[in-house]
Amino acid sequence: EDEEQLMISDYTETEAISEAFNEIWGKMRVIDDSRQEFVSNVSHELKTPLTSMKVLADSLLAQGDVPAELYKEFMGDIAEEIERENKIINDLLSLVKMDKSAGTLNVSVVNVNELLEMIMKRLRPIAERQNIELVLESFRPVSAEVDEVKLSLALSNLVENAIKYNKPEGWVHVSLNADHKYFFVRVEDSGIGIPEESLEHIYERFYRADKSHSREIGGTGLGLAITRGAVLMHRGAIKAHSKEGEGTIFTVRIPLMYIV
Ligand code: ADP
């Protein structure tokens, strides 16, 4: 009887193990699929500027006497594509650093008011070129234990987007506030907004809401993935509200103290 009991329990154990194995196997396949998709997206994104450069160079080479004007124009286009390629590679490198499992935070006590002032100062010339008003409102002094470089990149991306996806004569309002546990950064713009059905996808790598418009504006579709990665590494949260044609509000919440 004992033996029979043993066999039954053996059997259920084997079954449990096999079930667990299947579950792990299933999860691994999901990870593998998304990795494959990522690699295929990266390849595609890196190839696009290369293809353009090849076409531009080939058409110059195919002509005997290229007028100086045309030569200059094509070279200018090629330089632009190189710059784009460079931006994609830089963004990819940033994204890798924001990988929650691989990345480490270099935490120190940072004056967040000053950090935001620095970001605004750097982006003001870009905003002015498009006649966009850039305003920072700090409701209180904030010192927080954060990774200065990663947080700066995360917030810069939000302000850059607010400028990029704005309308002429528009505005961008950035505000900083805090309670006893968190600080909050809000980036509000008077821009083109994000369609409702796109909102849930904007943090995906390479996702761009308005393909034709976005292509013109120039971007990699990696900015918000980087921002979200950095915010999550700080155990923070990010939220977006938007109304198409009216504007967008991003809110980031980060703990004042970093808990390991
Ligand atoms: P990109 O390099 O295209 O700017 P992001 O990851 O930063 O990539 O943003 C993803 C997409 O989300 C953008 O292509 C754009 O369509 C949309 N988006 C992001 N921020 C804003 C904003 N403030 N207003 C309108 N659309 C935005």
Boltz pocket constraint, residues with backbone or C-beta under 6 A from the ligand:
constraints:
  - pocket:
      binder: B
      contacts: [[A, 157], [A, 158], [A, 161], [A, 162], [A, 165], [A, 189], [A, 191], [A, 192], [A, 193], [A, 194], [A, 202], [A, 204], [A, 207], [A, 208], [A, 209], [A, 210], [A, 214], [A, 218], [A, 219], [A, 220], [A, 221], [A, 222], [A, 223], [A, 224], [A, 225], [A, 248]]
      max_distance: 6.0
